Amino acid sequence: MKYSVYMILTKINNMYISYVGYTNNLNKRIFLHNSSKGAKFTKGKKWKLIYSKTYYDKSKAMKEEFKLKKDYAKRNILKKKFLVKNEIN
């Protein structure tokens, strides 16, 4: 089975907020986040997928998710790349 580590982004009060997670069904998980049935932190907001990476080992995906959650420098780089690529201020 394959697992995806992902990062999603939303804008609240002119600030961009990110969320990191892992799943075995990325499309369904993003749908759940956007329909307020995902993680409590993501409820009531509209999210855009800005990063995902696939792993074929669940424990590896979980470790990478944990590292990305703690690596705010990498998260900021991913945010900036997405915002520049999509020409969002």
TORNU-202323 format. One record per residue (C-alpha): residue number from 1; x, y, z; residue in three letters. Coordinates in pm, whole numbers, plus 32768, in hexadecimal, padded with zeros to 4 digits. Example, Ala and Ser with C-alpha at 12.3 -4.5 7.8 and 13.67 -1.06 7.14 Angstrom:
2
(1,(84CE,7E3E,830C),ALA)
(2,(8557,7F96,82CA),SER)
//
This chain:
89
(1,(8000,8000,8000),MET)
(2,(8079,8160,7FC0),LYS)
(3,(8066,8286,80AD),TYR)
(4,(807E,83F9,8065),SER)
(5,(8112,8505,8142),VAL)
(6,(806C,864C,80E7),TYR)
(7,(805C,87BC,813B),MET)
(8,(7F28,8893,8108),ILE)
(9,(7F03,8A0A,811B),LEU)
(10,(7DEF,8B02,816D),THR)
(11,(7DD9,8C7A,819D),LYS)
(12,(7D4C,8D0C,82DF),ILE)
(13,(7D53,8E82,832A),ASN)
(14,(7E61,8EC3,8222),ASN)
(15,(7F3D,8DAE,82B3),MET)
(16,(7F88,8C62,820B),TYR)
(17,(7F62,8B37,82F3),ILE)
(18,(7FE0,89DB,829C),SER)
(19,(7F85,8881,8314),TYR)
(20,(8051,8742,82E7),VAL)
(21,(7FCB,85E0,82ED),GLY)
(22,(7FE7,8486,8255),TYR)
(23,(7EE3,83A3,81B8),THR)
(24,(7EB2,8272,80DD),ASN)
(25,(7DAC,8329,8008),ASN)
(26,(7E18,848D,7FBC),LEU)
(27,(7CEB,84FD,7EEF),ASN)
(28,(7BF4,8483,7FF5),LYS)
(29,(7CBD,8525,810D),ARG)
(30,(7CC6,867A,8062),ILE)
(31,(7B4F,865C,8024),PHE)
(32,(7B18,8612,8196),LEU)
(33,(7BE9,873D,81FF),HIS)
(34,(7B20,8821,8119),ASN)
(35,(79D2,8796,818C),SER)
(36,(7A25,87D0,82FE),SER)
(37,(7A44,865B,8342),LYS)
(38,(7BBF,8651,8356),GLY)
(39,(7C9B,86AB,847B),ALA)
(40,(7C06,8798,857D),LYS)
(41,(7D08,88A4,8524),PHE)
(42,(7C97,88A8,83B6),THR)
(43,(7B1F,88C3,83ED),LYS)
(44,(7A66,89E7,8350),GLY)
(45,(7B7E,8A4E,8266),LYS)
(46,(7BC4,8A18,80F3),LYS)
(47,(7D10,896D,80B5),TRP)
(48,(7DF4,894B,7F87),LYS)
(49,(7EE7,882D,7F5E),LEU)
(50,(8043,88C3,7F30),ILE)
(51,(8127,8796,7F6B),TYR)
(52,(8114,861C,7F6E),SER)
(53,(820E,8501,7F68),LYS)
(54,(81C2,838E,7F4B),THR)
(55,(8258,827A,8022),TYR)
(56,(8222,8103,8014),TYR)
(57,(8261,80CC,8185),ASP)
(58,(8171,8155,828C),LYS)
(59,(8279,8184,8399),SER)
(60,(8357,8245,82A5),LYS)
(61,(8230,8326,8249),ALA)
(62,(81E2,8363,83B8),MET)
(63,(834D,83BD,8402),LYS)
(64,(835A,84AC,82DB),GLU)
(65,(8210,854C,8342),GLU)
(66,(829A,8586,84A0),PHE)
(67,(83DA,8621,8415),LYS)
(68,(831A,8709,832A),LEU)
(69,(822E,8773,8441),LYS)
(70,(835A,87E7,850D),LYS)
(71,(8424,887B,83EC),ASP)
(72,(8391,89DA,83D5),TYR)
(73,(84A7,8A52,82EC),ALA)
(74,(844E,8948,81E8),LYS)
(75,(82DB,8990,8215),ARG)
(76,(8319,8B03,81D4),ASN)
(77,(83E4,8AB1,809C),ILE)
(78,(82C8,89D4,801A),LEU)
(79,(81CA,8AEA,8064),LYS)
(80,(8299,8BF0,7FAE),LYS)
(81,(82D0,8B0E,7E7E),LYS)
(82,(815B,8ACE,7E65),PHE)
(83,(80FE,8C3D,7E8E),LEU)
(84,(81FE,8CB1,7D8B),VAL)
(85,(81A1,8B9D,7C95),LYS)
(86,(8032,8BF8,7CB1),ASN)
(87,(8072,8D70,7CC0),GLU)
(88,(7FB9,8D96,7E09),ILE)
(89,(800A,8EBD,7EEB),ASN)
//
